[in-house]
């Protein structure tokens, strides 16, 4: 169970990490530089990979030694088969995934600039979100952690309440990537809120510390964390002070796609391992920085942080 220990938030638990969110087929085209409007350019490389915020985080957590489970919706098309095969290859259980008859698995078309590692994403989705009724059929036994994408707020709020009621000792985290109607419903219930710079700026904040202080007041979370790109990250424990961590910059930035998902995995990994929250965030910043030095979200053994 999460508790305050010497001004930090710590967790030490055994069991699996359950992630709830969307899975996507990513079509990634690498280009020399980002093209201007109406340009026609040749891709230097192209790959089809499984994407999605939570599934990316689970892939990293699995590599770091955590048993992982994913729940979400998929179409009944070949893209879904590819995603399920990829998850299985990472040792991520997906037996509770909901296949929607006639549904189309979400697809993201991504341009990745080799010049600076930046990425531009065009996302297509025409598939129902996971419902609270679907989630009600998912077992909560043997869990060390539950992590939600902050989407579909009314249904996700019901899922969070179920975990709180039926598995009160299992920590919950929610990713706040972008503002969505009703997102405030997800601020109460999770012990950990993982926000993005986009989410903070969407609320009018340009300073990570100011944002975290406001978020903590509006929620009942024990720990709030925000990733801020080239400015690193910041965290705030209830009753504590804002801690800022500078970015870890690799020798060469190759690919920033999924860096936030890797960061979130790093925070969860550190807390499950029993690290104080400040150390968990430092570890997560380094992990995300190392990820930016190579393609994809699966880290090489040399990049895996030592608890």
Steps between C-alpha positions, in 0.01 A plus 500: 500500500624851431604686812714797599847392608749772592320749279486265202246267345613139493347175388640152528281234351502176307254411229415619154451846354162543331478767230175634357506709183507485123724298271590640160669387181772760434616558142832678551671671206849637563595807295819704482324821604136580559345596164331828422133505404438355152851348482556150370788322672639148512497312832840373612340215694154375585377268773171369636503470878258461786437834671277653765603676820418229752621211285830683446537544876418133558761393243764687700373371835504146365860538395579630849369175645136571586223259400258712296139483381321725251128567461351705218302471179613380157335450164465159339749586228860400416634807686357361821667166436834677457451690827409188695799315360729786602358510852545125532858539381561738789341260746198728552177314569205627296235232548250759626529721191163567338478429125228715342323321212534710186724744685815663360811503715633857550786605272755779541694635202827639632774709339830474686765757413856366516632855514371557850316189611166682516180327397164607357200272548170475313271263689192327362256337739155358433466246778306502829699557819514235771190526719477466876277197443778339293748581777263351757574156354877541548654328801679724751679211668878503533555863408789719611386807307222629272578769241234680295519729202304813582242463224126430485466663847147388600577132440857520631377665822269201554794263443711687755221480756477126446872454570476720808206301635609146410880529527561794735866412561592508129653835393341678204664742258337707227675659203377852422625547145252756370188681611177317426142586600441380856867422571459646851309184593831310488686722749354331807568134565849444355794530739728605212427748221744505206449814294652618173630844411217526246245439776661760726520763229142425401407622847697821454816401688856570383676398820499134611498590869199730474314232305573227756394713793169574326449135401562375853242741640238384246562129559540255786815345352798433723748575223479713186768488228536697177741428215624817329706387202834677474442652845490160664224428750363607836315326780306597810407278794204609711641691793836542328677738263538501122803303385642575157716264298699619196466311174739221412624573148645213294802550275269523201122536492366236263133445582278676756194289413371336819742677735215604729376141516849384596516773766170386652623141507817616674306674778275198557798264494686704759204519736418130470865429579469707818700807398413838653297704253785742428735217407231334290458820296878540454515142371203562269657813350819308421305211350302736274818679397672175411194401296533820293843377393361206301194395304204336671396472863662168587822574680830322455642323801760773540218753534311322777522697826625329813256535792 
